[in-house]
Amino acid sequence: MIKDYFIIAFKNLRERQLRSWLTIFGIIISVACIVSLISISSGLEASIKEQFIKFGSNRFYVMASGGQPGFQEGLTMRDVETLEKIPDIGYVTPYLMITSAELKYSKQTSYGMLLAWPTEDSKERFEDYDLTFSEGGAFREGQKYVMILGSLAATETFDKDVHLKSKIEIKDIKFEVVGILDSLGNRQDDSQIYIPIDTARELFDKPDEVSFIDVTVKTGREIDAVADRARRALERRRKDENFEILTPTQILKFLSQTLGIIQAILVSIAAISLIVGAVGIMNSMYTSVLERTKNIGIMKSIGARNKDILLLFLLESGMIGFVGGVIGIILGYVASYGVAAFAASAGYSILKIYPSASLIIGGLFFAIFVGMLSGTLPSRRAARLRPVDALRWNQ
């Protein structure tokens, strides 16, 4: 019996192909929007967590309170020395950020952000960040006027590509390029320019300033406990609390909350198109009921019950939702992969889209549910028609 209902519903939809496809189109757009937005935001969250675990699972960061790294003064080398005395800490890396430095190369002037750090144990620090070199290598201890470039910094800072042993001028001093890094997959890191911190202090007259501090914890130590000891030690030395310590747990929690809010906003926007699609299904089914009123009367006069009529129209609306859901899911993932490809071409290859069985199944069932829910009122109206009234109906 159910098979017969499906056959009848399919034939009815096929007889009204144009209207059916226009109705389905609304569901396609809404499901595609929802699937693409969720898959993109989920892919972004997974990629960020993957990158974070790769770079920051055994470290925490100290920065001046109330600001982004490099934009708030307050940390000094005395804070670095305090942290270095804590037994459970492996090594401490002070960073000095120069937000806009004038760079000259091959008769061209450009501007870039410099990130200065120590030359001591430079190779180990780069390896700890999983930074690999396409050319050259890390700083050697005691080197002064040398520079390491990210992959994009080497190709996009100037019209002419920078290569190993090229000379770039900063404040009338020539820096030799001793290393060029492999791409990390995101534009910010790949555009980074590294110089020795002692050189940066000399050139930019910042004898004791530290923008932020990267603290690596020894293997096997509890990072939150070590961070708490570091906080107490800094408070005792500084006699204030004008600094922040960010642990991996805190950063991941913040990222998850931020991405969750963004995802909720995007899905809410996409849900508007789903409402439009639902209204379209309801309108189409009401029109279908009016057009087939006499047929309903004939079906009832030969024994069809109210629940049979109700089921027939619900199946029609559910089939609209099903077809729209299948096509919408396919288009949603096509759009997601398109966004990922576009991001990669723009230098942000960290965005990776992974097909999700729960999203596919959930999106399909949701489309069917919306379709059947939208068809409920028209289906009930059809089921309640009296045979005599239906047979007398004249459009």
VMD Tcl script that draws the C-alpha trace (Angstrom):
set ca {
  {0.00 0.00 0.00}
  {2.76 2.45 0.91}
  {4.47 1.69 -2.39}
  {1.27 2.69 -4.22}
  {1.17 5.97 -2.29}
  {4.73 6.75 -3.35}
  {3.91 5.98 -6.99}
  {0.82 8.22 -6.93}
  {2.71 11.04 -5.17}
  {5.56 10.81 -7.69}
  {3.17 10.93 -10.63}
  {1.37 13.95 -9.17}
  {4.67 15.82 -8.76}
  {5.80 14.87 -12.26}
  {2.56 16.23 -13.74}
  {3.37 19.62 -12.20}
  {7.09 19.64 -13.00}
  {7.61 23.39 -13.26}
  {5.82 24.18 -10.02}
  {7.45 21.23 -8.26}
  {10.96 22.32 -9.28}
  {10.31 25.93 -8.33}
  {9.20 24.70 -4.90}
  {12.17 22.34 -4.61}
  {14.51 25.19 -5.56}
  {13.68 27.03 -2.33}
  {14.65 23.98 -0.26}
  {17.81 23.47 -2.32}
  {19.02 27.02 -1.61}
  {18.28 26.84 2.11}
  {19.83 23.40 2.67}
  {22.88 24.31 0.56}
  {23.40 27.47 2.62}
  {23.12 25.64 5.92}
  {25.36 22.73 4.87}
  {28.04 24.97 3.36}
  {28.12 27.35 6.33}
  {28.27 24.57 8.91}
  {30.91 22.60 6.98}
  {33.05 25.71 6.45}
  {32.86 26.79 10.09}
  {33.48 23.21 11.30}
  {36.40 22.87 8.92}
  {37.82 26.18 10.11}
  {37.47 25.16 13.76}
  {39.12 21.79 13.14}
  {41.95 23.40 11.17}
  {42.59 26.05 13.82}
  {42.64 23.43 16.58}
  {44.97 21.28 14.52}
  {47.34 24.19 13.97}
  {47.11 25.20 17.61}
  {47.87 21.71 18.89}
  {50.76 21.59 16.44}
  {52.28 24.84 17.73}
  {51.01 25.38 21.24}
  {50.13 22.21 23.16}
  {53.19 22.43 25.43}
  {53.45 26.17 25.92}
  {51.68 29.17 27.34}
  {51.96 32.86 26.57}
  {52.49 35.92 28.76}
  {51.42 39.30 27.46}
  {50.65 42.76 28.76}
  {47.18 43.06 30.24}
  {44.40 44.46 28.10}
  {45.99 44.39 24.67}
  {47.15 42.38 21.73}
  {50.81 41.34 21.43}
  {52.96 44.27 20.38}
  {50.38 46.93 21.16}
  {50.71 47.19 24.96}
  {53.89 47.98 26.84}
  {54.53 46.50 30.23}
  {56.60 43.33 29.89}
  {60.37 43.57 30.25}
  {63.42 41.31 30.21}
  {63.20 41.13 34.02}
  {59.95 39.21 33.55}
  {61.77 36.84 31.20}
  {64.49 36.27 33.79}
  {61.86 35.55 36.45}
  {60.24 32.89 34.28}
  {63.58 31.29 33.42}
  {64.14 30.52 37.13}
  {61.06 28.28 37.37}
  {62.30 24.61 37.32}
  {59.46 23.11 35.22}
  {59.97 25.54 32.34}
  {62.06 24.39 29.39}
  {62.98 27.64 27.77}
  {61.52 31.13 27.56}
  {61.34 33.07 24.29}
  {60.87 36.84 24.49}
  {59.44 38.47 21.38}
  {59.75 42.04 20.24}
  {57.32 43.07 17.52}
  {58.02 46.01 15.22}
  {54.65 46.60 13.61}
  {55.80 48.67 10.64}
  {59.40 48.71 9.49}
  {60.70 50.27 6.28}
  {62.39 47.67 4.10}
  {64.49 48.33 1.00}
  {65.44 45.76 -1.61}
  {66.40 46.01 -5.27}
  {65.72 49.77 -5.39}
  {62.22 49.28 -3.99}
  {60.83 50.34 -0.61}
  {58.18 48.35 1.22}
  {56.88 47.98 4.76}
  {56.47 44.91 6.90}
  {56.11 43.66 10.45}
  {59.25 42.34 12.10}
  {59.23 39.62 14.74}
  {62.45 39.60 16.76}
  {63.57 36.71 18.96}
  {66.83 35.37 20.44}
  {69.53 33.75 18.35}
  {70.32 31.36 21.21}
  {68.84 27.90 20.57}
  {67.23 29.34 17.44}
  {67.25 26.00 15.63}
  {65.45 24.27 18.51}
  {62.86 27.05 18.71}
  {62.06 26.77 14.99}
  {61.84 22.98 15.25}
  {59.57 23.26 18.28}
  {57.16 25.32 16.18}
  {57.48 22.73 13.40}
  {58.86 25.44 11.11}
  {60.91 24.00 8.26}
  {63.14 25.74 5.76}
  {62.91 25.67 1.98}
  {66.26 27.48 1.83}
  {68.95 28.13 4.44}
  {68.41 27.58 8.14}
  {67.94 29.11 11.59}
  {69.96 31.91 13.21}
  {73.34 31.01 14.63}
  {74.12 32.29 18.10}
  {75.70 35.73 17.99}
  {74.55 36.62 14.47}
  {73.45 40.23 14.24}
  {72.34 41.59 10.88}
  {70.55 38.54 9.52}
  {66.97 37.81 8.56}
  {64.61 34.86 8.04}
  {61.54 35.22 5.80}
  {58.23 33.41 5.62}
  {57.33 31.92 2.23}
  {55.02 34.82 1.27}
  {57.35 37.46 2.69}
  {59.99 36.23 0.25}
  {57.70 36.45 -2.79}
  {55.20 39.24 -2.09}
  {56.96 41.91 -0.04}
  {58.78 43.21 -3.13}
  {58.16 42.99 -6.87}
  {61.32 40.93 -7.18}
  {61.50 37.64 -5.23}
  {63.95 37.49 -2.35}
  {66.38 34.57 -2.23}
  {68.94 33.15 0.13}
  {71.86 35.58 0.76}
  {69.87 38.52 -0.63}
  {70.44 41.80 1.19}
  {67.47 43.75 2.59}
  {68.08 47.16 4.10}
  {66.56 48.30 7.39}
  {67.50 51.75 8.73}
  {70.43 51.97 6.31}
  {71.82 48.63 7.49}
  {71.91 45.63 5.17}
  {70.52 42.37 6.53}
  {71.46 39.11 4.87}
  {68.67 36.57 4.30}
  {69.90 33.34 5.93}
  {66.68 31.35 5.70}
  {63.33 31.11 3.91}
  {60.58 29.07 5.55}
  {58.23 26.57 3.98}
  {54.59 27.61 3.81}
  {52.49 27.11 6.92}
  {49.21 27.54 5.09}
  {48.09 30.88 6.49}
  {48.97 34.32 5.22}
  {49.84 35.91 8.58}
  {52.54 33.39 9.51}
  {53.82 33.05 5.95}
  {54.29 36.83 5.74}
  {56.43 36.92 8.89}
  {59.94 38.41 8.93}
  {62.31 37.33 11.74}
  {65.40 39.18 12.96}
  {67.58 38.80 16.10}
  {66.07 40.49 19.15}
  {69.31 42.21 20.22}
  {69.58 43.79 16.78}
  {65.98 44.99 16.92}
  {66.55 46.58 20.34}
  {69.56 48.46 19.00}
  {67.89 49.68 15.78}
  {64.54 50.67 17.24}
  {65.74 51.94 20.65}
  {63.84 49.40 22.76}
  {66.51 48.32 25.27}
  {64.32 46.35 27.67}
  {60.84 46.06 26.13}
  {59.19 42.71 25.41}
  {56.00 42.47 23.36}
  {55.03 39.01 24.62}
  {56.69 35.91 26.03}
  {56.42 32.33 24.82}
  {57.02 29.81 27.61}
  {57.71 26.16 26.79}
  {56.94 23.63 29.52}
  {59.11 20.55 30.05}
  {57.71 17.21 28.90}
  {55.48 15.50 31.46}
  {54.68 18.65 33.44}
  {51.10 19.84 33.99}
  {50.91 23.02 31.92}
  {48.12 24.69 33.93}
  {49.98 24.10 37.20}
  {53.21 25.52 35.75}
  {51.31 28.53 34.39}
  {49.86 29.14 37.85}
  {53.34 29.09 39.40}
  {54.53 31.48 36.70}
  {51.64 33.83 37.50}
  {52.50 33.92 41.21}
  {56.22 34.46 40.48}
  {55.48 37.40 38.15}
  {53.07 38.95 40.63}
  {55.71 38.83 43.37}
  {58.36 40.41 41.16}
  {56.19 43.03 39.47}
  {54.04 43.85 42.49}
  {51.05 44.08 40.12}
  {48.71 41.97 37.97}
  {49.06 43.96 34.76}
  {49.71 40.91 32.61}
  {47.84 37.94 31.22}
  {48.79 34.28 30.94}
  {47.06 32.34 28.18}
  {47.19 28.54 28.36}
  {46.15 26.16 25.55}
  {42.94 25.34 27.44}
  {41.96 29.01 27.62}
  {42.80 29.71 23.99}
  {40.93 26.64 22.70}
  {37.92 27.53 24.83}
  {37.93 31.08 23.47}
  {38.29 29.85 19.88}
  {35.46 27.34 20.30}
  {33.15 29.96 21.79}
  {33.96 32.50 19.08}
  {33.52 30.04 16.23}
  {30.32 28.72 17.84}
  {28.84 32.22 17.92}
  {29.84 32.85 14.30}
  {28.38 29.49 13.25}
  {25.10 30.20 15.07}
  {24.78 33.60 13.39}
  {25.51 32.19 9.94}
  {23.06 29.30 10.36}
  {20.40 31.71 11.64}
  {20.81 33.78 8.48}
  {20.58 30.65 6.33}
  {17.46 29.55 8.24}
  {15.61 32.54 6.80}
  {15.86 30.97 3.35}
  {14.58 27.72 4.86}
  {11.47 29.53 6.08}
  {10.95 30.91 2.58}
  {11.31 27.38 1.18}
  {8.80 26.03 3.71}
  {6.28 28.71 2.77}
  {6.80 27.77 -0.88}
  {6.01 24.12 -0.14}
  {2.89 25.07 1.79}
  {1.70 27.33 -1.01}
  {2.35 24.64 -3.62}
  {0.49 22.00 -1.62}
  {-2.51 24.29 -1.04}
  {-2.67 24.91 -4.77}
  {-2.39 21.17 -5.40}
  {-5.30 20.48 -3.03}
  {-7.48 23.01 -4.83}
  {-6.58 21.60 -8.24}
  {-7.34 18.01 -7.19}
  {-10.41 18.55 -5.08}
  {-12.60 16.50 -7.47}
  {-10.01 13.72 -7.52}
  {-10.08 13.69 -3.73}
  {-13.86 13.34 -3.85}
  {-13.60 10.41 -6.27}
  {-10.98 8.70 -4.11}
  {-13.17 9.09 -1.03}
  {-16.29 7.86 -2.83}
  {-14.54 4.58 -3.71}
  {-13.32 3.98 -0.17}
  {-10.28 6.17 0.55}
  {-10.13 7.18 4.21}
  {-9.07 10.53 5.65}
  {-5.70 9.12 6.76}
  {-5.09 7.82 3.22}
  {-5.58 11.30 1.75}
  {-3.48 12.85 4.53}
  {-0.66 10.38 3.96}
  {-0.71 10.91 0.19}
  {-0.25 14.66 0.43}
  {2.33 14.37 3.25}
  {4.36 12.01 1.05}
  {4.26 14.55 -1.76}
  {5.55 17.33 0.46}
  {8.13 14.98 1.99}
  {9.39 14.01 -1.47}
  {9.83 17.69 -2.30}
  {11.91 18.08 0.86}
  {13.90 14.92 0.08}
  {14.84 15.93 -3.46}
  {15.64 19.48 -2.35}
  {17.71 18.13 0.56}
  {19.80 15.76 -1.61}
  {20.60 18.42 -4.20}
  {21.13 21.07 -1.51}
  {23.63 18.89 0.39}
  {25.59 18.23 -2.82}
  {25.64 21.92 -3.75}
  {26.50 22.87 -0.15}
  {29.63 20.73 -0.18}
  {30.55 21.90 -3.68}
  {30.34 25.48 -2.39}
  {32.40 24.56 0.70}
  {35.19 23.04 -1.36}
  {35.04 26.09 -3.63}
  {35.54 28.41 -0.65}
  {38.43 26.26 0.60}
  {40.05 26.36 -2.85}
  {39.61 30.14 -3.03}
  {41.09 30.54 0.47}
  {44.06 28.38 -0.54}
  {44.66 30.53 -3.62}
  {44.64 33.59 -1.36}
  {47.28 32.06 0.93}
  {45.04 30.48 3.61}
  {45.37 26.76 2.94}
  {44.59 25.78 6.55}
  {40.84 25.62 5.77}
  {40.04 21.96 5.15}
  {36.56 20.62 4.47}
  {35.72 17.15 5.71}
  {32.43 15.42 4.73}
  {30.38 14.77 7.84}
  {27.96 11.83 7.94}
  {25.99 13.48 10.75}
  {25.66 16.71 8.75}
  {24.59 14.85 5.58}
  {22.05 12.65 7.35}
  {20.86 15.48 9.59}
  {20.48 17.87 6.65}
  {18.51 15.31 4.65}
  {16.14 14.42 7.47}
  {15.73 18.09 8.32}
  {14.74 18.87 4.73}
  {12.22 16.01 4.72}
  {10.86 17.13 8.10}
  {10.46 20.74 6.94}
  {8.77 19.52 3.76}
  {6.28 17.33 5.59}
  {5.69 19.94 8.29}
  {4.94 22.55 5.62}
  {2.55 20.16 3.93}
  {0.67 19.29 7.12}
  {-2.00 22.02 6.94}
  {-2.80 21.54 3.24}
  {-2.86 17.76 3.77}
  {-5.29 18.06 6.69}
  {-7.51 20.32 4.62}
  {-7.57 17.74 1.83}
  {-8.29 14.91 4.26}
  {-11.25 16.74 5.82}
  {-13.05 17.42 2.55}
  {-16.43 15.71 2.36}
  {-16.86 13.53 -0.74}
  {-20.07 15.37 -1.81}
  {-18.46 18.81 -1.50}
  {-15.35 17.64 -3.29}
  {-17.30 16.17 -6.22}
  {-19.32 19.41 -6.55}
  {-16.15 21.52 -6.55}
  {-15.84 23.70 -9.61}
  {-12.66 25.72 -10.03}
}
mol new
graphics top color blue
foreach p $ca { graphics top sphere $p radius 0.5 }
foreach p [lrange $ca 0 end-1] q [lrange $ca 1 end] { graphics top cylinder $p $q radius 0.2 }
display resetview
